Amino acid sequence: QVKKQCDQKLLIRMKTECVPCSLNLETQCPAGYTKITNGTGIPDCRYYLEIKTHTLSFPGCRHHCMKEFEQPECCQGHWGPDCMGK
């Protein structure tokens, strides 16, 4: 039995929006993504508050999220929608 389909596994990573660390406990990843950080997340960003004519910048936190995605692909020497051989 020759393997015709060699799906590629792709990892898609993203980060949530930067918010005050104390509020970040509640932050969820988008649908389909798994949170790979926990607690208040990673304190590696800044968020901005506009007060009248000034914009203030504060250190904040965000979570890292990951999604595993399988991309259908034919093995070498196979092609087409059904990955048929020569």
Beta strands, then each sheet from edge to edge (+ up, - down):
strand 1: 8-15
strand 2: 34-35
strand 3: 42-51
strand 4: 54-62
strand 5: 64-71
sheet 1: 1+ 5- 2+
sheet 2: 3+ 4-
end
